[in-house]
Amino acid sequence: MKRIILICFLLITTSLISFAQEDFPKLTGPYLGQKPPGMKPEMFAPGIVSTDADEYAFEISHSGDEMLFMRKTRIMLVTRNSDGVWNKPVVAPFSGKFIDDEPCFSPDGQKIYFMSRRPSPNSKYPSNLWIVQKQNGIWAEPSRLKAINPSKLLHAPSIAGSGNIYEDGVVMYKYFNGRYLPEEKIGSLRGMYPFISPDETYIIFAGRPPGRTNSDLFISFYDPDGTWSKGVPLGNEINSPANEGNSFVTADGKYLFFSRKMDIYWVCAHIINDLKPNELK
């Protein structure tokens, strides 16, 4: 009897999943098959990624076959099948039970770092940095990243190709000999939600201009002499009277994604090179 009930349950579950996927439009091609934007930001995948709910912290894996973003304190995943068809966004298998936040891919796309309020014995903070790794194509169980010993509550990590972690306040935790060194301030920069380029040549972050409550996006470039340039705004096409944050640049450097009013926008990333100091071009 139990076996019959189990079989019925599996059949019903499979039917529901199949129906949900059939109800989802057939999307193929890069970036959910969306038409690429120009120099003016456009909402990304309306009704699919950007919905009436609040979405932010969008990223795409290095391979371009997997996306993640935040919705209702849950990490959402969108994957592309081997036949090139995108699946409907679903709650990540390691998310949904606890309050999670601010996820990001490792540069190779095989790990996801994220903040979570899930139980963490002996931690002095209510929220901690966790990491989950892909094993045989499947996301395994996450574990708390104990190699880092922050002096403050972490909030929005970004991971460089070197393994260095950049964080709110525009600080860096340098990865050295299998451990993280104490936080290091990045020049005179101040801001939130940093995105560090994989080669650590530039960093984009959110900051509040004088007299403003909403944040704009700024960029700073690294000089080989060991200094960071002054943060400059990304311009009026990207920055608006609304709140901008949570930036991300695709691995090929073509597109800049960011959040605005809790929706996901994207735009041609040529502005990054346009803003680079001449001596660094």
PyMOL commands that set and color helices and strands:
alter all, ss='L'
color gray80, all
select helices_A, chain A and resi 2-22+30-33+270-275+278-280
alter helices_A, ss='H'
color red, helices_A
select strands_A, chain A and resi 42-43+55-60+66-71+74-79+90-91+100-105+111-116+128-135+138-139+143-144+158-159+165-167+171-173+175-176+179-180+184-185+192-196+202-207+216-223+227-228+232-233+244-249+255-260+263-268
alter strands_A, ss='S'
color yellow, strands_A
deselect
rebuild
show_as cartoon
